[in-house]
Amino acid sequence: MSGARPNPTERAALARAGAMAAPHGPLVSPNPAVGCVLLADGNVVGEGVTQPPPGPHAEVVALAAAGSAAQGATAVVTLEPCAHHGRTPPCTDALIAAGVARVVIAHPDPHAIAAGGARRLADAGIEVVGPLPDDDPFRGAVAGALEGFLCAVRRARPHVTLKLARTADGHVTNPTGARWVTGGAARRAVHRWRAAVDGVLVGVGTVLADDPRLDVRDVATDHQPRPVVLDATLRTPPTARVVRPGTVLVAAPAAGDPSRQRHRAERLAEQGVEVRRVAAGPTGRGVDLPAALGALAELGMVSLLAEPGPTLAGALLDAELVDRLVLHVAVGLGDGPLDGALAPPPGAPWRTERSGGAGADAVVHLLPPTGAA
Ligand SMILES: NC(=O)c1ccc[n+]([C@@H]2O[C@H](COP(=O)([O-])OP(=O)(O)OC[C@H]3O[C@@H](n4cnc5c(N)ncnc54)[C@H](OP(=O)(O)O)[C@@H]3O)[C@@H](O)[C@H]2O)c1
């Protein structure tokens, strides 16, 4: 709000707040994982992160930790404090009541209901620094931790990271017949990623071919994402490993023999699977992708790791519903040109977010031209 910029101590506190908040994303979803650090004379006197609903927001946790030391302190927050009564009272009121003198904000709140926090604080006589400009690296850093929340607010759908594993010559299955295309290091990276999202998405083709569990293994986490299968006609066998409580199957309106469809849906529901019906895809095949993602947003999911086969992967890319593309390439398998296997989808000027390796495999993260949410 003021033209002032955060000082170096406040920037360090912002980095700390962002790092604290980042692992909390899926635990507090669909709320944003926010971090708050309270500084007095350059020292940390309280800090906190958003607690799982219906718990308090980061600012309230930090204020409680600081106690009377919050009087005259600077609050450094990754997201503009909320100014509305939701499940909890407005954070702006808590900051004003505690006597905070200055608030540094990295990212504005795009949510129409919750926005206006910076203005409210300024009107109460608090010095407000930020939200930071778009190109400020600290704003970019916290936006990463907030990407699911920001996408859900702006686009009414979860943020989608599409992961594809390929051989060097572009095949999606291992020519040796082995179950996986990539090695252990790449698969561990996938499990860490699963632990950071609300749902893991595949098409029914992958369920039928691989019978995956789509859970998090070998990673220390309190969070398991919900498996999501796009399965227009409920072909998922009731014996599939993904059939368990919490799994979501997105199906098209029941077609064909209605009693058979009902029977299938009931058998899946008996095992705790949630069946959501959305419109069929535009060609009459599969499910309508925007509608499917909208249904998942209604279930409170703001972030997905999509790990489908080529059919659904191609459809997500064609529909421009991919916010990040992660290519894992087994450079030792196949003999095609590697740059081809690592290339972005044709036609679109995708940007490299980062590239490197995972064990024997090459990894590249690509962002679409319009950027993530
Ligand atoms: N290398 C990798 O990264 C990787 C990852 C996963 C799987 N795979 C391999 O891929 C193969 C399976 O390929 P796949 O293409 O059949 O798997 P998939 O893409 O996961 O599943 C495709 C199915 O999803 C359903 N679907 C629902 N709505 C859709 C929509 N809007 N667009 C597209 N599909 C929709 C369709 O079945 P309905 O019409 O019946 O709904 C479709 O046949 C297996 O060999 C597996 O091992 C490789």
The ligand as an SDF file (V2000), in Angstrom:
LIG
                    3D

 48 52  0  0  0  0  0  0  0  0999 V2000
    4.7270  -43.5780  -19.0040 N   0  0  0  0  0  0  0  0  0  0  0  0
    3.7960  -43.0180  -18.2990 C   0  0  0  0  0  0  0  0  0  0  0  0
    3.9470  -41.8980  -17.7840 O   0  0  0  0  0  0  0  0  0  0  0  0
    2.4710  -43.7520  -18.1130 C   0  0  0  0  0  0  0  0  0  0  0  0
    1.5940  -43.3510  -17.1160 C   0  0  0  0  0  0  0  0  0  0  0  0
    0.3710  -44.0310  -16.9960 C   0  0  0  0  0  0  0  0  0  0  0  0
    0.0810  -45.0890  -17.8660 C   0  0  0  0  0  0  0  0  0  0  0  0
    0.9930  -45.4530  -18.7910 N   0  0  0  0  0  0  0  0  0  0  0  0
    0.7070  -46.5450  -19.7480 C   0  0  0  0  0  0  0  0  0  0  0  0
   -0.3150  -46.0620  -20.6080 O   0  0  0  0  0  0  0  0  0  0  0  0
   -1.1440  -47.1660  -21.0050 C   0  0  0  0  0  0  0  0  0  0  0  0
   -2.5910  -46.8090  -20.7510 C   0  0  0  0  0  0  0  0  0  0  0  0
   -2.8820  -45.7370  -21.6360 O   0  0  0  0  0  0  0  0  0  0  0  0
   -4.2610  -44.9950  -21.7020 P   0  0  0  0  0  0  0  0  0  0  0  0
   -4.0490  -43.8730  -22.6340 O   0  0  0  0  0  0  0  0  0  0  0  0
   -5.3470  -45.9670  -21.9650 O   0  0  0  0  0  0  0  0  0  0  0  0
   -4.4480  -44.4830  -20.1870 O   0  0  0  0  0  0  0  0  0  0  0  0
   -5.2030  -43.2040  -19.5990 P   0  0  0  0  0  0  0  0  0  0  0  0
   -4.9530  -42.0270  -20.4600 O   0  0  0  0  0  0  0  0  0  0  0  0
   -4.8090  -43.1010  -18.1760 O   0  0  0  0  0  0  0  0  0  0  0  0
   -6.7560  -43.6030  -19.6800 O   0  0  0  0  0  0  0  0  0  0  0  0
   -7.4750  -43.3530  -20.8520 C   0  0  0  0  0  0  0  0  0  0  0  0
   -8.9550  -43.4940  -20.5770 C   0  0  0  0  0  0  0  0  0  0  0  0
   -9.4110  -42.4550  -19.7190 O   0  0  0  0  0  0  0  0  0  0  0  0
  -10.7840  -42.2870  -19.9310 C   0  0  0  0  0  0  0  0  0  0  0  0
  -11.1660  -40.8970  -20.0680 N   0  0  0  0  0  0  0  0  0  0  0  0
  -12.2340  -40.3160  -19.4620 C   0  0  0  0  0  0  0  0  0  0  0  0
  -12.3860  -39.0710  -19.8680 N   0  0  0  0  0  0  0  0  0  0  0  0
  -11.3940  -38.8210  -20.7460 C   0  0  0  0  0  0  0  0  0  0  0  0
  -11.0790  -37.6850  -21.5330 C   0  0  0  0  0  0  0  0  0  0  0  0
  -11.7860  -36.5490  -21.4750 N   0  0  0  0  0  0  0  0  0  0  0  0
  -10.0110  -37.7570  -22.3480 N   0  0  0  0  0  0  0  0  0  0  0  0
   -9.2830  -38.8700  -22.4320 C   0  0  0  0  0  0  0  0  0  0  0  0
   -9.5450  -39.9990  -21.7140 N   0  0  0  0  0  0  0  0  0  0  0  0
  -10.6200  -39.9700  -20.8840 C   0  0  0  0  0  0  0  0  0  0  0  0
  -11.1320  -42.9830  -21.2500 C   0  0  0  0  0  0  0  0  0  0  0  0
  -11.8700  -44.1740  -20.9540 O   0  0  0  0  0  0  0  0  0  0  0  0
  -13.4780  -44.0730  -20.8520 P   0  0  0  0  0  0  0  0  0  0  0  0
  -13.9300  -43.4120  -22.1320 O   0  0  0  0  0  0  0  0  0  0  0  0
  -13.9160  -45.4530  -20.6750 O   0  0  0  0  0  0  0  0  0  0  0  0
  -13.7580  -43.2030  -19.6810 O   0  0  0  0  0  0  0  0  0  0  0  0
   -9.7690  -43.3550  -21.8050 C   0  0  0  0  0  0  0  0  0  0  0  0
   -9.7810  -44.5180  -22.5830 O   0  0  0  0  0  0  0  0  0  0  0  0
   -0.6740  -48.3690  -20.2290 C   0  0  0  0  0  0  0  0  0  0  0  0
    0.1700  -49.1210  -21.0520 O   0  0  0  0  0  0  0  0  0  0  0  0
    0.1140  -47.7750  -19.1060 C   0  0  0  0  0  0  0  0  0  0  0  0
    1.1180  -48.6400  -18.6430 O   0  0  0  0  0  0  0  0  0  0  0  0
    2.1790  -44.8110  -18.9540 C   0  0  0  0  0  0  0  0  0  0  0  0
  1  2  1  0
  2  3  2  0
  2  4  1  0
  4  5  1  0
  4 48  2  0
  5  6  2  0
  6  7  1  0
  7  8  2  0
  8  9  1  0
  8 48  1  0
  9 10  1  0
  9 46  1  0
 10 11  1  0
 11 12  1  0
 11 44  1  0
 12 13  1  0
 13 14  1  0
 14 15  2  0
 14 16  1  0
 14 17  1  0
 17 18  1  0
 18 19  2  0
 18 20  1  0
 18 21  1  0
 21 22  1  0
 22 23  1  0
 23 24  1  0
 23 42  1  0
 24 25  1  0
 25 26  1  0
 25 36  1  0
 26 27  1  0
 26 35  1  0
 27 28  2  0
 28 29  1  0
 29 30  1  0
 29 35  2  0
 30 31  1  0
 30 32  2  0
 32 33  1  0
 33 34  2  0
 34 35  1  0
 36 37  1  0
 36 42  1  0
 37 38  1  0
 38 39  2  0
 38 40  1  0
 38 41  1  0
 42 43  1  0
 44 45  1  0
 44 46  1  0
 46 47  1  0
M  CHG  2   8   1  16  -1
M  END
$$$$
